[in-house]
C-alpha cells in the first residue's frame, strides 16, 4: 500500500514552508478539512483551483459529479478517506488526478460548502492548531501559499503507483 505522500518532497522548501507543512501534518483529519474551509473562506478569490488552463475538472466526474449526490455523512466520509489516504474507490479516483485537478476538487468543494457540500457543524470553533496553521499560511508570500496548498492536496488520496527510484536510491545510472 502506498499513498501520494510516498512520492517524496522537495529539499528546496523554505524553513517557513517546512513549518507550515509540519503544522498541517500535525492536524487531525477533521482539523485539516476545517483548515481548507478557512483557507478558502479567508483567502477567497485569490486562491484559485490552479491556473485555469491547467485544471480539467471533467477528469474528475465522480468527485465533481457523483459526490454531490451523496448524503452529508457520506460526503464527509469521502473527504476523510481522501485526507487519510485510505484505499477506497473515491480516494483512488482522487489519487489518480494531477495536482491541478486535485486543487480543483478541493476548490469546488469549498465553494459548495453549506449548499451542495457538507458544511462545518453549526457553532464549530477552530482549534488553536487550526488558527496557528492558518496564520502560518497567511504569513507566506502568495506563491508560497499556492505551493503549500499544492503540497497538501497532492499528499492525499490513495494510489498504488510507485514512484520511480532515483539514481541515489538504486546506485545505478541510466543506460541507453
TORSEKOL-211584 format. One line per field, with one value per residue (C-alpha): y, x, z; residue number from 1. Coordinates in pm, whole numbers, plus 50000, padded with zeros to 5 digits. Layout:
N
c2: (Y,...) .
c1: (X,...) .
c3: (Z,...) .
nr: (NUM,...) .
END
This chain:
176
c2: (50000,50342,50689,51001,51114,50845,51028,51242,51612,51886,51951,52314,52405,52716,52693,52873,52628,52334,52470,52513,52158,52022,52217,52080,51721,51751,51833,51568,51469,51697,51980,51950,51969,52273,52438,52401,52567,52859,52895,52928,53147,53388,53398,53375,53455,53495,53118,52962,52589,52623,52801,52779,52628,52367,52214,51993,51925,51691,51443,51413,51327,51112,51373,51671,51498,51185,51327,51598,51333,51175,51247,51487,51194,51012,51327,51373,51006,51054,51365,51189,50887,51115,51307,50979,50824,50528,50272,50349,50395,50774,50809,50616,50841,51142,50990,50936,51308,51562,51810,52086,51871,51781,52155,52197,51931,52100,52441,52319,52152,52469,52678,52430,52404,52457,52422,52112,52005,51921,52228,52273,52181,52473,52657,52499,52674,52639,52491,52682,52444,52536,52908,52874,52682,52938,53223,53047,53003,53368,53465,53312,53503,53429,53185,53007,52981,52817,52588,52481,52408,52203,52012,51948,51818,51604,51422,51295,51024,50671,50546,50219,50370,50350,50639,50568,50507,50773,50711,50788,50520,50248,50332,50266,50505,50510,50326,50399) .
c1: (50000,50129,49993,50056,50262,50521,50633,50880,50919,51137,51453,51446,51147,51194,51203,50866,50714,50854,50694,50358,50372,50464,50176,49938,50056,50012,49642,49376,49162,48869,49106,49264,48919,48831,49163,49082,48746,48909,49184,48928,48699,48974,49174,48872,48920,49295,49324,49206,49195,49509,49598,49259,49404,49599,49299,49050,48753,48598,48868,48710,48344,48299,48444,48277,47954,47850,47997,47729,47454,47585,47441,47631,47761,47880,48046,48229,48336,48476,48669,48807,48914,49098,49272,49366,49493,49258,49213,48858,48712,48684,49019,49175,48991,49136,49486,49485,49433,49702,49777,49594,49282,49318,49323,49017,48830,48900,48821,48487,48405,48497,48269,47983,48012,47679,47497,47584,47868,47855,47926,48111,47889,47687,47878,48210,48506,48851,49113,49427,49623,49400,49433,49812,49839,49616,49832,50145,49990,49883,50240,50375,50406,50126,50341,50430,50063,49980,50281,50167,49814,49960,50174,49875,49644,49899,49976,49619,49424,49532,49745,49928,50152,50505,50747,51039,51353,51617,51978,52073,51834,51938,52305,52264,52293,52052,52170,52085) .
c3: (50000,49909,49914,49718,50016,49947,49634,49830,49893,49758,49952,49842,50059,50276,50655,50674,50428,50624,50941,50767,50631,50976,51132,50868,50911,51290,51248,51282,50986,51065,51154,50808,50649,50859,50769,50398,50462,50643,50383,50105,50316,50425,50106,49880,49517,49546,49575,49256,49194,48980,48664,48491,48176,48374,48554,48376,48608,48350,48452,48798,48722,49030,49264,49096,48999,49185,49507,49517,49518,49840,50185,50409,50616,50303,50166,50494,50486,50133,50238,50545,50337,50095,50375,50546,50222,50261,49986,49870,49523,49551,49727,49436,49188,49369,49389,49012,48941,48862,49138,48946,48929,49297,49373,49152,49351,49686,49540,49405,49736,49928,49706,49756,50135,50302,49971,49769,50001,50370,50585,50910,51205,51337,51606,51507,51663,51507,51736,51823,51598,51302,51375,51407,51078,50904,51036,50910,50566,50558,50650,50331,50007,49760,49561,49885,49980,49648,49678,50024,49903,49619,49868,50096,49824,49647,49973,49996,49825,49751,49468,49428,49162,49291,49244,49015,49219,49181,49091,49450,49574,49327,49285,48915,48626,48338,48030,47672) .
nr: (1,2,3,4,5,6,7,8,9,10,11,12,13,14,15,16,17,18,19,20,21,22,23,24,25,26,27,28,29,30,31,32,33,34,35,36,37,38,39,40,41,42,43,44,45,46,47,48,49,50,51,52,53,54,55,56,57,58,59,60,61,62,63,64,65,66,67,68,69,70,71,72,73,74,75,76,77,78,79,80,81,82,83,84,85,86,87,88,89,90,91,92,93,94,95,96,97,98,99,100,101,102,103,104,105,106,107,108,109,110,111,112,113,114,115,116,117,118,119,120,121,122,123,124,125,126,127,128,129,130,131,132,133,134,135,136,137,138,139,140,141,142,143,144,145,146,147,148,149,150,151,152,153,154,155,156,157,158,159,160,161,162,163,164,165,166,167,168,169,170,171,172,173,174,175,176) .
END
